[in-house]
Amino acid sequence: MTTASTLPQTITVALLGNPNTGKSTLFNALSGVHQRVGNYPGVTVEKKVGRLRHEGHDFQLVDLPGTYSLAPRSPDEMVTVDVLLGRRGDVPPPDVVLCIVDASNLQRNLYLVSQALEMGRPTVLALNMGDVARERGITIDAAALSQRLGLPVVEIQANRKRGLAELKHELLLAVEQKFQPPESPFPEAFRDEVQRLSEHINSTSSPSADGPAETPRYLVERLLLDTGGYLEHSPWVTRSPGLLAEVKSARERLTVAGAPVPAVEAMSRYGWVSQVLDGVVTSSGERRVTLSDRIDRVLTHRLWGSVVFCLLMVVIFQAIFSGATGAMDAIEWIVEQCGEWVGGRMAEGTLRSLIVEGVIGGVGGVIVFLPQILILFFFIAVLEDCGYMARAAYLMDRLMSRVGLSGKSFIPLLSSFACAIPGIMSTRVIENRRDRLVTILIAPLMSCSARLPVYTLLIGAFIPARSVLGGWLGLQGLTMFGAYFVGIFRGDRGGVGVEKKTVLKGKRRRS
């Protein structure tokens, strides 16, 4: 065991977990206001770094992007692997990895944990959402799980900040104690092939400008499993003559040995997960249907889910007009009073005209639409926080597949209604490169909030303010809904055109 004096001056903790496991909630609870947000150089992935002080030690928290697997298929996904391997110059190598898992879905979450353990970093497991697991009749023996994994397991409830003191203490102990990685879950034949490829790389690699550096075993393993070809263009692969031929031969030998690539990874890791959870997780046998389950049955239903989605859109755009009227009138009155007050204290002339009509009038003509923009942003934020965005992505998957995209494209495109820039940045959640590029190209075709003043001006000028359908709906609100629907239809056709007529040609994705 190391002494406190030998610990790093600042302990770097990498937070890793599947999406929707409470990872960001835990990051915010640990770091509080001591955090900063930016982007990793060269990619669109957001970098969140926070600070924490515990028992006289400084911690730097690095919130890694949520992911289901450490199998990189794009530069954005490669960021997480590089951070864990200590291969990024802008982030220190992590001293400990904090894996956050959903207690109600351990089997899926531990797949990612098994990959993280192969990095050889000290690891602490945070067992979150235990209340959800108990509602579903799932009981977990945390002590037995810790013994099976050979690492600390801390039960927490991130949204209520429960178990955080014990978690901080275990993070400190994990750095002090020597970490012994568990045995690889892969069969012996696969491990032998990885070893053979590692020796080939070390013996044939030409020196790089940065000097000789040993290729991590995990990357060699991923190269063997990567049938998509992303890692084949990595510098450490091109510096090793004949490596790709050796990889192809290794895959053929594994197929003969009954461990075909890439299926061997799923078989090995899920087999390991089943052994770890055997006797650790018990279920009552009958899964209690919760209120959330009943709501999901409606929201994700092919018919009723679509009806709810359309009704929500109508309500949102109706609220933009009816809910913002009072605030808009108040802003207009304030701007008018400011203009009169300033104009009454200035002499007639060009300067007065510039300030009253140009500056005050011009700014007022823009900020008068601020209430409508804020209402739109409010609804989008509520839909994200309550989890409806994920349901809408599932619901829209079949529709998006008709233009060769997946349901994951729906969230960036819906975000583009607020602003195309964050919508484009959010496309990093899309794994497929072609789908990601198509989504980026059609995102500006959505009617963003910058067009809202134009729509409002035209609708106010040409559409009468009268009620329709028995007085339940306003004609202006329905027109606004129609204008946004035209943007959706235009984006749909634009996406099809991009696929058929440009370098992004490809078969449409089938549902």
Secondary structure as UniProt FT lines:
FT   HELIX           4..6
FT   STRAND          10..17
FT   TURN            19..20
FT   HELIX           23..31
FT   TURN            32..33
FT   STRAND          35..39
FT   TURN            41..42
FT   STRAND          46..54
FT   TURN            55..56
FT   STRAND          57..63
FT   HELIX           75..85
FT   TURN            89..90
FT   STRAND          96..102
FT   HELIX           103..105
FT   HELIX           106..117
FT   TURN            118..120
FT   STRAND          123..128
FT   HELIX           130..135
FT   TURN            136..137
FT   STRAND          138..140
FT   HELIX           142..149
FT   STRAND          153..155
FT   HELIX           158..160
FT   HELIX           164..176
FT   HELIX           188..204
FT   TURN            209..210
FT   HELIX           217..225
FT   TURN            227..228
FT   HELIX           231..233
FT   HELIX           235..238
FT   TURN            241..242
FT   HELIX           243..256
FT   TURN            257..258
FT   TURN            261..262
FT   HELIX           263..277
FT   TURN            278..280
FT   STRAND          281..283
FT   HELIX           291..299
FT   TURN            302..303
FT   HELIX           304..322
FT   TURN            323..324
FT   HELIX           325..343
FT   TURN            344..345
FT   HELIX           350..353
FT   HELIX           354..360
FT   HELIX           361..367
FT   TURN            368..369
FT   HELIX           370..385
FT   TURN            386..387
FT   HELIX           388..401
FT   TURN            402..404
FT   HELIX           407..409
FT   HELIX           410..415
FT   TURN            416..418
FT   HELIX           420..425
FT   HELIX           426..429
FT   HELIX           433..442
FT   HELIX           443..445
FT   HELIX           449..451
FT   HELIX           452..462
FT   STRAND          467..468
FT   TURN            469..472
FT   STRAND          473..474
FT   HELIX           475..501
FT   TURN            503..504
//
